[in-house]
């Protein structure tokens, strides 16, 4: 029997070897025939002043006509307006190479068919960008170089044109004194593309969002340094209704949300998203689902994330436009000097239907919250909270009739600053209805005003589990740690609370609660 098996195994091994050899040969052949297109051969000048848009586009178009190739930026500064990537074209920035975005808004254009026409908010953000791609396949941007959008100078130019009456922004934000997002180019704008690799580059300084990917599939972003803090709405990476996405080993420093998952299209969703081994600093939230949330977010894994000096939430999961959010796994998050740990919210902003959030697992999280503002060193900081308040807790809040379902929090440690005082703000426990619902408001951890808990506030939820959760106070706080209002199927196990405080868990309209806490730690409100 053994003699019969050995020839079969040998034959299989031989076939595998032949296949691998053929694969290697084909890879070597592809590598040899992958032609390089040096942009200086097409007239590009590395002086940081000459506008090279036409020359760079000629190199991209030549590679495309060649049925593939690598467009090469050598060392030097190359100024450009909008360039559009094409199928089977790579763009490599060598060490010392810099692609500079023009500071003249006339040098940017919109793609002919950006996104899909069925978006309820298709004009909500800029369709212009320095690097564009539409329905392109097999595109790669990589190297040791830099892409600098020169966003502050560009945005100020757009602003001056508006005030001079030359190019009027009909949606100019008077309250915040800046041009609308639709007028300011992004750094990247990829729409309906497949098999995209962005790797190794230093990118940022856009006048709006940084890297924006919409309705794309098979997207791999790895090893980027993203510094996008030149102007307002400076998100780092925005992923909208994409499938099979990996964001790994990236370092982000952003004036707005670091990594933001969005959904603009009903019937579409971000599906199969993997975010890991990233460091994020933000004057907004580190990782956020929303605010645009029309379609859905499902099968998302977020792990091994370092957050620091971030104004808003380490993790914000928001469905306020009807999106279904489900099967979300968050683990191994370490956030230091961050304004809020966890914010999960269902709203009904669009006025049509409310969405859903269910099956969320958050494990192995450590967060340290400061008393003061954590993003004070940003030149452009997120707007201050405009009312008196004590430090905010984490929140898991649905709306009447729409509960957040099946959220498991395990092995969580959060350090809170305390120093709350009734002289600043106060919600009595016998008046928990005083906390407003804010069904149609913009979602944010501060949206409800003063909250009656210092660690977690949970409302309109079911199937909520806290296991191995430790919450600490640096200073005294008169409020209880946990407040649950309209919650079903609550489980609390191995909860570590400050020893000197009693009645740290408040239950109102809570059905089927299981806890191993002592009775003196629990206060039930009829």
N, C-alpha and C positions, 0 to 999 in steps of 0.2 A: 504493500500500500504506500509506504514511504517513498519507494522508487518511482511510483506513478505521480506522486504529488510534486516531487522535486523538479521534473521537467516542466510541469505546468507553472510552478513558481518562477522558474528561470525564464520561461517564455513571457510571462506577465512582466517580469523585471526588465526584460529586453525591450518589450513594447513601450514601457514607461520611459526607459532610457532613450529610445529612439525619439519619442514624443518630446522629451525635455531637450534633447539635442536639437531637434527641429525648431523648438520654441526659441532656444538660445540663438540658433543660426538666424532665425527670422528677426529676433531682437537686435542682433549685431548688424544685420542688413539694414534694418530700419534706422539704427543709429548712424550708420555710414551714409545713408541716403537722405537723412534729415538735413536739409540745406539751411545754412545760416544766412540771414539777411541783415547786414550791418547798416544801421540807420544813417551813418555818416556817408555811406555810398549812395544814398538817395537825397543828399543835400542837407542833412541835419547838422547844425552847428552847436558845439558844446560850450557856448559862452554865457548861458543863462539869460540872454537878452533876445536873441533871434527867435521868432515864432516858428517852431518846427512842425506844426500840425500837419501840413501837407506832406512833408518829407517822411514823417513817421507813418502816416497812413499809406503812403506809397509802398513802404517796406512791408506793412501788414498785408496790403492787397497783393503784392508780389508773392508773398509766402502762400497766400490763399490760392492764387492762380497756379501755383506750383503743386497744389493739392497737399500742402503742409510744409511747415518749416518753422525756424526759430528766428524771431526778430530780436536783434541784439543791441542793447544800449551799452556802449563802452563808457569808460570813466569820463565824467564831465557833467555839466548841468544843461539839460535840454528843456527849454520852455515850450509848452504846447497847450492848445485848447483841446476840445473833445476829440478823442480817437476811438475808433470802433474795432473791437476784436472780431475775428472771423473763425470759421470752423477749421480745425486742425492746425491752428497757429499758436505757437508759444511766444511769450515775450520774456526775455531774460535781461535783467539789469545786473551788470557786472559790479564788482566792488568799486565804490567810488562813483557809480553812475546815479544820477538824480533826474527823475522826470518831474519837472516843475509845472504846476498848473498856472495857466495865465491868470492875471488879475483883471483882465478885461472881460466882462460878461458876454460881449459879442462873440467871443471865441468858443462859446459853448452852444450845443444844440440838443434838441430832443430827438429821440429815436422816432421813426415813422409810426411804429405801432408798439408803444410802451405798455406792457401789462395786458390786461384783458378789459374790454369795454363794460363788463358786467359788474365791476366793482362799485359799491355804493359810495366809495370815497376815492375814485380814481384820480381826482385832482388834489388829493390831500397832501401830497409831497412832491418834491422836485423830480422831474423826469430827466433832468440834465445831469451830466457827470463828466469828469475828466476821462475816465475809461468806461466805455459803453460796450455792451454785447447784447444781441437780440437773436434768439433762436440759433445760437452757435453751439457747436458740439466739439468736444475734445480741445479745450482751451486751457492753457497753463500760463500763469504769471509767476515768476520765481527769480531767485538770485540773491545777491548780497547787497543790492542797491536800495534806493529809497524813492518813494513817490510822495511828493510834497504838494498839497493842493493850494498852498499860500492863501488859506481861507479867510484870514482876517482882512488882508488887503483887498481880496475879491469882494467880500461882503460889504466892506466900507465903501468900495467903489459903487456897488449896487445901491447902497443907501444914499450916497451923494447924488446919483443920477435921479433917484426918486425926489429928493428934496429940491433939486434943480429944475424939476418938471420935465426932464428929458425922457426918462423911462419911468412911467408911473406904475407903482405896485398897487393894484386896486384893493388888495387885502393887507396893506401895510399895517403892522401891529403898533398902533399908537400907544397903547398902554405899556408895552414893553420896548417901544422905540427901536424897532428893527424890521427889515424886510421879511415878508412871509417866506416860509420854506419853499414854496413853489418857484420863487425867483432865484434861489441860491443853489448852485450845482453841488451835487454830491461828489465824492471821490470816485467810487465805483457804482455802476448801475447795470446789473446783469438781469435780463428778463427772459424767461422761458428757454434757458440754456441747459445743456446736459453734459455731464462729465467735465467738471471744472476743477482745476487745482490752483490754489493760491498758496505759495510756500516761501518762507524764508525772508521776505522783504520787510523793510521798515516803511510804514505807510501812515498817512494822516494829514492833519492840518487842512481839513475840508471847510467849506463855508456852510455846510449842512451835515447830513449823515456821512459816515465814512464809507464802509463797504456794504452795499445794498444788493441783496439777491432775492429775486421774486419769481415764483413759479418755476424754479430750477430743480434739477434732479442730479443726484450723484455729485455732490459738492464736497470737496476736501480742502479745508483751510488749516494750515499747519505752520507753526513756528513763526508767526508774525509778531512784530512789535508795532502796536497801533497807538499812536499818540494823536488824539483828535480832541483838542481843547482850545481851538483858535477862536470859536464863535459859538453862537447858540445852536441848539438842536444837534450838537456834535455827538451823536451816537457812535459807537465803535463798529460793531458788526450787526446788521439787520437782516434777518432771515424771514421771508414772507412766503407762506404756503409752498414750502419746498419739501422734497422727499429725499431720504438717504443723504444726510448731511453729517459731516464730522468737522468739529472745530477743536483742535488740540494744540497744546503747547504754545499758546498765544499769551502775550503780555499786553494788557490794554490799560490806557490812561485816557479817560474820556470825560468831557464836560457834561455829556448826557449819558443815557443808559449804555452800559458796557457791551453786553451781548443781548440783543433784543429779538425775541420771536414775535412776529406779527402775522395777522391773517386778515387780508382785505377782501377775500372772495368767498361768498357763500358757496358751499359745496366743495370747497378745497380745504386743505389743511397742511400744517407742518406735520410730517409723519416720518418717524425714523430719524430722530435727531440725537446726536451724541456729542456732548460737550465735556471735555476733560482736560486736566492738567493746565489750567489757565490761571493767570494772575490778573486781578481786575481792581482798578481804582477809578472811582466815578463821582461826579457831583450830582448824580441821580441814583439809579439802582444798578447793582452789579449785573444780575441776570434777571430779565423781565419777560413775561408773557403778556403781550398787549403793548400799548393800549388798544390799537386796532385789533378787533377780535370778532370777525364776522363768520369765518368758516370754522376752523378748529385747530387743536394741537393734540397730538396723540403719539404715544410710544417715544417719549423723550427721556434720555438718560443724561444726568448732569452729575459729575463727580470730580473730586480732587481739585477743588477751586480755592484759591487764596484771594481774600478780599481785604482791602485796607483803605482808610481815609475816604470812606464812601458815605455820601449824605443820606441817601434813602435806604432802600431794602437790599439786603444781601440776595434774597430770593423774593420776587414778586410774581404771583400767578393770578392773572386777571381775565375774566370773561365778562365784558360789559356790552357787547354788541351781538350776542347770540351764539357765540362759539361754544362748541363742545370740547372740553379739556379732559383728557383721561389717560390713564396709564403713564404717570410721571414718576420717575425715580430720581431722587436727589440724595447724594451721599458725600461724606467727607468734605465738608465746607468749613473753612476756618476764616472767620471775619474779625478783624481788629479795627477799632475806631470806626464803627459803622453805625449809622443812625437808627436802623431798624433791622431786625433779624429776618422775620418771615411775614409776608403779607399775602393772603389768599382772599380773593373777592369775586363774587358774582354781582353784577349790576344789570341795569336795563337802560343803558344810555340812549340807544337808538329809538326807544319807545315802541318797538314792534314786539320782540320776544326776548325773553331772558335765556341765557345759555346755561351751561352745566359744568361743574367741576367734580370729578370723582376719580377714585383710585390713585391717590397721591401718597407716595412714600418718601419721608424725609428722615434720613438717618445720619448719625455721626457728624453732628454739627456743633461747632463752638463759635460763639459770637460775643464780642465785648463792645458794649454800647457806652459812648461817652456822655457826659452831661451837656457839653457844648457842641457847637457845630463841627463836624469832622472834616469838612472840605474847605476849611478857611483859607488854605493856601492856593486855591484856584483863583485865577484872575477873573474868570466868568463863573460865578457860582449860581446854583439853582436858586429859585425864589425862596425867600424866607417864609416860614409859616406865619401868617398874618393875624394870629390871635394868641392870647395868653394861654399857656398850657403847661402841664407837667410832662415829664418824659413819657413817650408813647410805648405801649406794649406791642408785641406781635399780635396780629389779628387774623382770624378765620371767620369771614362774615358773608353770608348769603343775603337774600332778601325774602320778604314774606312770600311763601309759596314755592320758593326755589332754594333748596338747601344744598350746601356743599356736602358731598358724600364720601365716606371712606378715606379719611386722611389719617395716616399712621405716622406718628413722630416718635422716634426711638433714639436713645443715646444722644440727647440734646443737652448742651450746657450753654446758658446765656447769663452773662454778667450785666446787670442793670445799674445805672448810676444812683437811683434813688433821688433824695433831696426834693421829693414832692411836698407841696404844702397846700392846705386848703385856702390859703390866702391868694394863691395863683389861680386855681380852678378846682371845682369840686362837683362830682356827680354822686349824690347820696345813694346808697344801696337800695333804699326803698323807692327810688325814682329812676330805676334803670331804663324806663321808657323814655327818659329824657334824652338818651342817646339817639340821634336822628338816624333814619334809614338811609337817606341820601341815595335813593334808587337810581337816579339819572345823572348823578354827579361823576366828574372825572375821578378815577380810582387812585387813591394814594393813602399811605398809612396814617396820614394826618386828617383824612377827609371827614371823620366823624366829630372832630373837635376833641374836647377833653374826654378821656375814657376812664371807666371806673376801676380798671385793673392796672397793675404795673408790669406783669409778665405776659399773660395771654388774655385776649378778649375774644370769645367765640360766640357767634350768634347765627341762628338759622342754619343748623348743621346736623348731620346724623352720621353715625359710624365714625366717631372721632376717638382715636386712641393715643394716649401719652404713656410711654414706657421708658423708664430710666431717664427721666428729665430732671435736670438740676437747674434751678434758677437762684441767683444770688443778688444781693444788694450791696453796693459800696457804701451807701448811706441810707438813712431811714426813709421809708415811704409809708404813708398812712393808709394806702389802698391795699386791698387783698391782691394776691398774686394772680389768681385765675378768676374770671367771671364767665359763667356759661349761661346763656339766655336762649331759650327755645332750641334745645339740643336733645337729640334722641340717640340712644346707644352710645353712651360715653364710658370709656374705660380709662382709668388712671392707675398705673402700676409703677411702684418704685420711684415715687416723686420725692425729690430732695428739696425741701423748703428751708428758709432761715428759721433756726430753732426758736428764737425769742418771740416769733409772731404767731398768733392764733387766728382761726377763721380765715385761712388764706385761700380757700376755694369756696366760691359763692355759686349756688345752683338756683336758677329760676326757670320754671317750666322745663325741667330736665326729666326725661323719661328713660328708665332702664340704665341707671348709672351704676358702674362697678368700680370700686376704688379700695385700695388697701391703706388709705390714709386714716389717721385717728379722727374720732368724732370731733374733737376740739378744733381740728383744722378745717372743718366744713360748716358752712352756714347755708341753710336752705331758706329761700324766700318763697312764700306761697304765691 
